[in-house]
Amino acid sequence: MAADTKYMLIINPGSTSTKMALFDGHLELSSEAIRHDPDELGKFDNVADQFDFRMQEIDRWIDSLDISADRLSAVVGRGAPVKPLEGGAYAISQQLLDDLRTMRYSNHASNLGAIIASHLGERYGVPALISDPITVDNFTEVARISGVPEIERKCRVHALNIKEVSRREAARIGKKLEEVNYVTVHMGGGVSVASLEKGRVVDVNDALLGMGPFSPDRAGALPIGGLVNLCYSGEYTEKEMITKLSKQSGLVAYLGRADLREVEQLIADDDEKALLYFNAMAYQIAKEIGAAATVLKGEFEAVILTGGMAHSARLVAEIRKYIDYLGAVTVVPGEFEMEALAAAGVRYLNGEEQLKTY
């Protein structure tokens, strides 16, 4: 293998898909996204038990690459919600695998990222790692305080895309991520609004069951009294309530649609309610950006809007009505999780970053 060749397998399991890619350094050589039947996945109470089911398709794809084991340098998997961790790349340890298989911290599709990466690493005799998992946590002690002693604010964030996009923007102005501050906003199925200080997520709203704006299918922050009444209405079990808030709220609850393109078509057809709820989501995102800017005391290079919803010119324009006074606003549409995982592998293989211990 040439000294400058760094072939890596990248594994990114999602709730109904598995994304896979072969990279040579930062260059993607091949990729595939396998869509899985939700009914088939629903047969597994523990996501980790989907391993054999998903590996069949992964092995089929790997076989199609016709890549010899001696050409592979590493396997990088998506990191899952685990215990609070410093940002960076982590070697996949037995403790990490045990926590994922027993659902100690979550039963998230990304639990399979490290499990599959570890399996492939052992198969090919190469290092296996994860990078910037969802629970990257650089909160200050002040940021953890909620106002209710029994409830602590958690750092759960779209860390991969947020840090990768922010790192690219820093490089564009000739700086390292560790030298700059950003308010970086990932707008996808969930919306993470992060205060990024010298490369560290020092505050974020927690896009799943935390605070901040509602999204295409998530509730965001809610009036406490109304939420308590709903929980004790007798209409929902705890599990049903969590499903409602995390998968059946936001635009899909108001309009029956979670696809922003469909909502924008309703607006184009003069649906006044669609316009109202669309603008309300933009309004809430903008308010959270203001809060994140306050955490950084106004000292940041730019507000970065990224994620799938950043493709929407209407949404970006509506948010900018509220935040342009804050300074520069940069739009980087899409998500770059696969590229972020590959970049982490490159930094490790180049000796620029040491693997942390879980």
C-alpha positions as CSV (number, residue, x, y, z in Angstrom):
1,M,0.0,0.0,0.0
2,A,1.3,3.4,-0.9
3,A,2.4,5.5,2.0
4,D,-0.2,8.2,1.2
5,T,-3.1,5.8,0.7
6,K,-5.5,5.7,3.5
7,Y,-8.4,3.5,2.6
8,M,-11.2,3.6,5.2
9,L,-14.6,2.0,5.5
10,I,-17.2,4.4,6.9
11,I,-20.3,3.0,8.6
12,N,-23.3,5.2,9.5
13,P,-26.4,3.4,10.6
14,G,-29.7,5.4,10.7
15,S,-33.2,4.6,11.9
16,T,-34.3,3.0,8.6
17,S,-31.0,3.0,6.6
18,T,-27.3,2.1,6.7
19,K,-24.9,4.4,4.9
20,M,-21.6,3.0,3.9
21,A,-18.6,4.5,2.1
22,L,-15.1,3.7,1.1
23,F,-12.7,6.7,1.3
24,D,-9.1,7.2,0.3
25,G,-8.2,10.0,2.7
26,H,-10.8,12.7,2.1
27,L,-11.8,11.3,-1.3
28,E,-14.9,9.2,-1.5
29,L,-14.3,6.2,-3.8
30,S,-17.6,4.5,-3.4
31,S,-20.8,4.8,-1.3
32,E,-24.2,3.2,-0.9
33,A,-27.2,3.8,1.3
34,I,-29.3,0.7,2.1
35,R,-32.9,1.3,2.9
36,H,-34.4,-1.2,5.4
37,D,-38.0,-2.2,5.8
38,P,-39.3,-0.5,9.0
39,D,-41.5,-3.6,9.7
40,E,-38.4,-5.8,9.6
41,L,-36.4,-3.5,11.9
42,G,-39.4,-3.3,14.2
43,K,-39.0,-6.9,15.1
44,F,-35.9,-6.0,17.1
45,D,-36.6,-4.5,20.5
46,N,-32.8,-3.8,21.0
47,V,-31.2,-2.1,18.0
48,A,-28.0,-3.9,18.6
49,D,-29.8,-7.1,17.7
50,Q,-30.1,-5.8,14.1
51,F,-26.4,-6.6,13.6
52,D,-26.8,-9.7,11.5
53,F,-29.7,-8.3,9.5
54,R,-27.7,-5.2,8.5
55,M,-24.4,-7.0,8.0
56,Q,-25.8,-9.0,5.2
57,E,-26.2,-5.9,3.1
58,I,-22.9,-4.4,4.3
59,D,-21.0,-7.6,3.3
60,R,-22.7,-7.6,-0.1
61,W,-21.5,-4.0,-0.7
62,I,-18.0,-4.7,0.6
63,D,-17.7,-7.8,-1.7
64,S,-18.6,-5.6,-4.6
65,L,-15.6,-3.3,-3.9
66,D,-13.1,-6.1,-4.4
67,I,-10.8,-4.5,-2.0
68,S,-8.0,-6.5,-0.4
69,A,-7.5,-6.4,3.4
70,D,-3.9,-5.1,3.0
71,R,-5.2,-1.9,1.4
72,L,-7.4,-1.0,4.3
73,S,-6.1,1.4,7.1
74,A,-9.1,1.9,9.4
75,V,-12.9,1.5,9.9
76,V,-14.8,4.5,11.3
77,G,-18.3,4.2,12.7
78,R,-20.8,6.8,13.7
79,G,-20.9,7.5,17.4
80,A,-24.0,6.9,19.5
81,P,-25.6,8.6,22.5
82,V,-23.4,7.4,25.3
83,K,-22.0,8.9,28.4
84,P,-20.9,12.6,28.2
85,L,-17.6,12.7,26.4
86,E,-15.0,15.2,25.2
87,G,-15.1,15.8,21.5
88,G,-12.7,13.9,19.3
89,A,-12.0,10.4,18.1
90,Y,-12.3,7.3,20.4
91,A,-10.9,3.8,20.1
92,I,-13.8,1.3,20.3
93,S,-13.3,-0.4,23.6
94,Q,-15.1,-3.4,25.2
95,Q,-16.7,-1.1,27.7
96,L,-18.2,1.0,24.8
97,L,-19.5,-2.1,23.1
98,D,-21.0,-3.4,26.3
99,D,-22.8,-0.1,26.9
100,L,-24.2,-0.1,23.4
101,R,-25.4,-3.7,23.5
102,T,-27.1,-3.3,26.8
103,M,-28.7,0.0,25.9
104,R,-27.2,1.6,28.9
105,Y,-27.6,5.1,27.6
106,S,-29.8,4.7,24.5
107,N,-31.4,2.4,22.1
108,H,-30.5,4.5,19.1
109,A,-29.8,3.2,15.5
110,S,-26.3,4.7,15.8
111,N,-25.5,2.2,18.6
112,L,-24.7,-0.2,15.7
113,G,-22.0,2.2,14.3
114,A,-19.3,1.2,16.8
115,I,-20.5,-2.5,16.9
116,I,-20.3,-2.9,13.1
117,A,-17.0,-0.9,12.9
118,S,-15.4,-3.1,15.6
119,H,-16.5,-6.3,13.8
120,L,-15.0,-5.1,10.5
121,G,-11.8,-3.8,12.2
122,E,-11.3,-7.3,13.7
123,R,-12.0,-8.9,10.4
124,Y,-9.4,-6.9,8.6
125,G,-6.9,-6.4,11.4
126,V,-7.1,-2.6,11.4
127,P,-8.1,0.1,14.0
128,A,-11.7,0.8,14.5
129,L,-12.9,4.1,15.9
130,I,-15.8,6.5,16.4
131,S,-15.7,10.3,16.4
132,D,-17.7,13.1,17.9
133,P,-20.7,11.0,19.1
134,I,-24.1,12.6,19.7
135,T,-23.3,13.1,23.4
136,V,-20.1,15.2,22.9
137,D,-20.2,17.3,26.1
138,N,-18.2,20.4,26.9
139,F,-20.9,22.1,29.0
140,T,-19.9,24.4,31.8
141,E,-21.4,23.7,35.2
142,V,-23.6,26.7,34.8
143,A,-25.0,25.4,31.5
144,R,-26.1,22.1,33.2
145,I,-28.5,23.8,35.6
146,S,-32.1,23.6,34.6
147,G,-34.0,25.2,37.5
148,V,-35.2,21.8,38.8
149,P,-32.7,19.8,40.8
150,E,-34.0,16.5,39.6
151,I,-33.5,17.5,36.0
152,E,-30.1,18.3,34.5
153,R,-29.6,19.9,31.1
154,K,-27.9,17.4,28.7
155,C,-25.6,18.0,25.8
156,R,-27.0,16.1,22.9
157,V,-26.1,17.6,19.5
158,H,-25.6,16.9,15.8
159,A,-21.9,17.0,16.6
160,L,-20.5,15.4,13.5
161,N,-22.0,17.8,11.0
162,I,-21.8,20.9,13.2
163,K,-18.1,20.4,13.9
164,E,-17.2,19.4,10.4
165,V,-18.9,22.4,8.8
166,S,-17.5,24.7,11.4
167,R,-14.0,23.3,10.8
168,R,-14.4,23.9,7.1
169,E,-15.5,27.5,7.7
170,A,-12.6,28.1,10.0
171,A,-10.2,26.7,7.3
172,R,-11.8,29.0,4.7
173,I,-10.7,32.0,6.7
174,G,-7.3,30.6,7.4
175,K,-7.8,29.4,10.9
176,K,-8.2,26.3,12.9
177,L,-11.4,25.4,14.6
178,E,-9.7,25.7,18.0
179,E,-9.0,29.4,17.2
180,V,-12.6,30.6,16.5
181,N,-16.1,30.7,17.8
182,Y,-19.3,30.0,15.9
183,V,-23.0,29.7,16.4
184,T,-23.7,26.7,14.3
185,V,-27.2,25.5,13.5
186,H,-28.0,22.0,12.2
187,M,-31.5,22.1,10.7
188,G,-32.7,18.6,9.8
189,G,-35.3,16.3,11.4
190,G,-34.2,17.9,14.6
191,V,-32.6,21.3,15.1
192,S,-29.4,21.8,17.1
193,V,-28.3,25.3,17.8
194,A,-24.8,25.1,19.2
195,S,-22.5,27.7,20.9
196,L,-19.1,26.5,19.6
197,E,-16.2,28.0,21.6
198,K,-12.7,27.1,20.3
199,G,-14.1,23.9,18.8
200,R,-16.0,22.9,22.0
201,V,-19.8,22.7,22.2
202,V,-20.3,24.8,25.4
203,D,-24.1,25.0,25.0
204,V,-26.8,23.5,22.8
205,N,-30.6,23.1,23.1
206,D,-30.7,19.3,22.8
207,A,-32.7,18.6,19.6
208,L,-34.5,15.4,20.7
209,L,-36.3,15.9,24.0
210,G,-34.7,19.0,25.3
211,M,-35.3,22.7,24.5
212,G,-35.2,25.1,21.6
213,P,-37.3,25.2,18.4
214,F,-39.8,22.7,17.1
215,S,-38.8,20.9,13.9
216,P,-40.5,19.0,11.1
217,D,-41.4,16.3,13.6
218,R,-40.1,17.2,17.1
219,A,-41.8,19.4,19.7
220,G,-38.9,21.5,21.0
221,A,-39.4,23.5,24.2
222,L,-43.0,23.7,25.5
223,P,-45.1,25.7,28.0
224,I,-44.6,23.6,31.2
225,G,-48.2,23.8,32.4
226,G,-49.6,22.6,29.2
227,L,-47.1,19.7,29.0
228,V,-47.9,18.6,32.6
229,N,-51.6,18.6,31.8
230,L,-51.1,16.6,28.6
231,C,-48.9,14.0,30.5
232,Y,-51.6,13.5,33.1
233,S,-54.6,13.6,30.8
234,G,-54.8,9.8,30.7
235,E,-54.7,9.9,26.9
236,Y,-51.0,8.8,26.7
237,T,-48.7,6.2,28.2
238,E,-45.1,7.4,28.9
239,K,-43.9,5.6,25.8
240,E,-46.7,7.2,23.7
241,M,-45.9,10.6,25.1
242,I,-42.2,10.3,24.2
243,T,-43.1,9.2,20.7
244,K,-45.5,12.1,20.3
245,L,-42.9,14.6,21.3
246,S,-40.0,13.2,19.4
247,K,-41.7,11.9,16.2
248,Q,-45.2,13.3,15.9
249,S,-44.9,17.0,16.7
250,G,-43.8,20.1,14.9
251,L,-44.8,20.6,11.3
252,V,-46.1,17.0,10.9
253,A,-48.6,17.6,13.8
254,Y,-49.8,20.9,12.4
255,L,-49.8,20.1,8.7
256,G,-49.5,16.3,8.3
257,R,-46.2,16.8,6.5
258,A,-42.6,16.6,7.7
259,D,-41.0,17.2,4.3
260,L,-40.2,20.9,4.1
261,R,-40.5,20.8,0.3
262,E,-44.1,19.6,0.6
263,V,-44.8,22.4,3.2
264,E,-43.3,25.0,0.8
265,Q,-45.6,23.7,-2.0
266,L,-48.6,24.2,0.3
267,I,-47.4,27.8,0.9
268,A,-47.0,28.3,-2.9
269,D,-50.7,27.1,-3.2
270,D,-51.7,29.9,-0.8
271,D,-52.2,27.7,2.3
272,E,-52.1,30.4,5.1
273,K,-51.8,27.8,7.9
274,A,-48.7,26.3,6.2
275,L,-47.2,29.8,6.0
276,L,-47.9,30.5,9.7
277,Y,-46.4,27.3,11.0
278,F,-43.4,27.5,8.7
279,N,-42.7,31.0,9.8
280,A,-43.2,30.0,13.5
281,M,-40.5,27.4,13.1
282,A,-38.1,29.9,11.6
283,Y,-39.0,32.4,14.4
284,Q,-38.2,29.8,17.1
285,I,-34.9,28.8,15.4
286,A,-33.9,32.5,15.2
287,K,-34.7,33.0,18.9
288,E,-32.5,30.0,19.8
289,I,-29.7,31.5,17.7
290,G,-30.0,34.7,19.8
291,A,-29.6,32.7,23.0
292,A,-26.6,30.8,21.6
293,A,-25.0,34.1,20.6
294,T,-25.5,35.4,24.2
295,V,-23.6,32.3,25.6
296,L,-20.6,33.4,23.5
297,K,-21.1,37.0,24.7
298,G,-21.4,38.1,21.1
299,E,-17.9,37.0,20.3
300,F,-18.1,34.8,17.3
301,E,-17.0,34.7,13.6
302,A,-20.4,33.9,12.1
303,V,-23.7,32.2,12.4
304,I,-23.6,29.0,10.3
305,L,-26.8,27.5,8.9
306,T,-26.4,23.9,7.8
307,G,-28.3,20.6,7.5
308,G,-30.9,19.5,5.0
309,M,-33.3,22.4,5.7
310,A,-30.6,24.9,4.9
311,H,-31.4,24.1,1.2
312,S,-34.6,26.1,1.7
313,A,-34.0,29.6,0.5
314,R,-37.4,30.6,2.1
315,L,-36.4,29.3,5.5
316,V,-33.0,30.9,5.4
317,A,-34.4,34.2,4.4
318,E,-37.1,34.1,7.1
319,I,-34.4,33.3,9.8
320,R,-32.2,36.1,8.5
321,K,-34.9,38.7,9.1
322,Y,-34.3,38.2,12.8
323,I,-30.5,37.5,13.0
324,D,-28.8,39.6,10.4
325,Y,-28.0,42.2,13.0
326,L,-25.8,39.7,14.8
327,G,-23.2,39.8,11.9
328,A,-22.1,37.4,9.3
329,V,-24.4,34.6,8.3
330,T,-23.0,31.6,6.3
331,V,-25.2,29.0,4.7
332,V,-23.8,25.5,4.1
333,P,-26.7,23.3,3.0
334,G,-26.7,19.6,3.6
335,E,-25.0,17.3,6.0
336,F,-21.5,16.0,5.9
337,E,-21.4,13.1,8.4
338,M,-19.6,10.6,6.1
339,E,-17.0,13.2,5.3
340,A,-16.7,14.1,8.9
341,L,-16.0,10.5,9.9
342,A,-13.5,10.1,7.1
343,A,-11.7,13.3,8.2
344,A,-11.5,12.0,11.7
345,G,-9.9,8.8,10.4
346,V,-7.4,10.9,8.4
347,R,-6.4,13.0,11.4
348,Y,-5.8,9.8,13.4
349,L,-3.9,8.0,10.6
350,N,-1.8,11.2,10.0
351,G,-0.9,11.4,13.7
352,E,-2.7,14.7,14.0
353,E,-5.1,13.4,16.6
354,Q,-4.7,10.6,19.2
355,L,-7.5,8.3,19.9
356,K,-9.2,8.9,23.3
357,T,-10.1,6.1,25.7
358,Y,-13.7,5.4,26.4
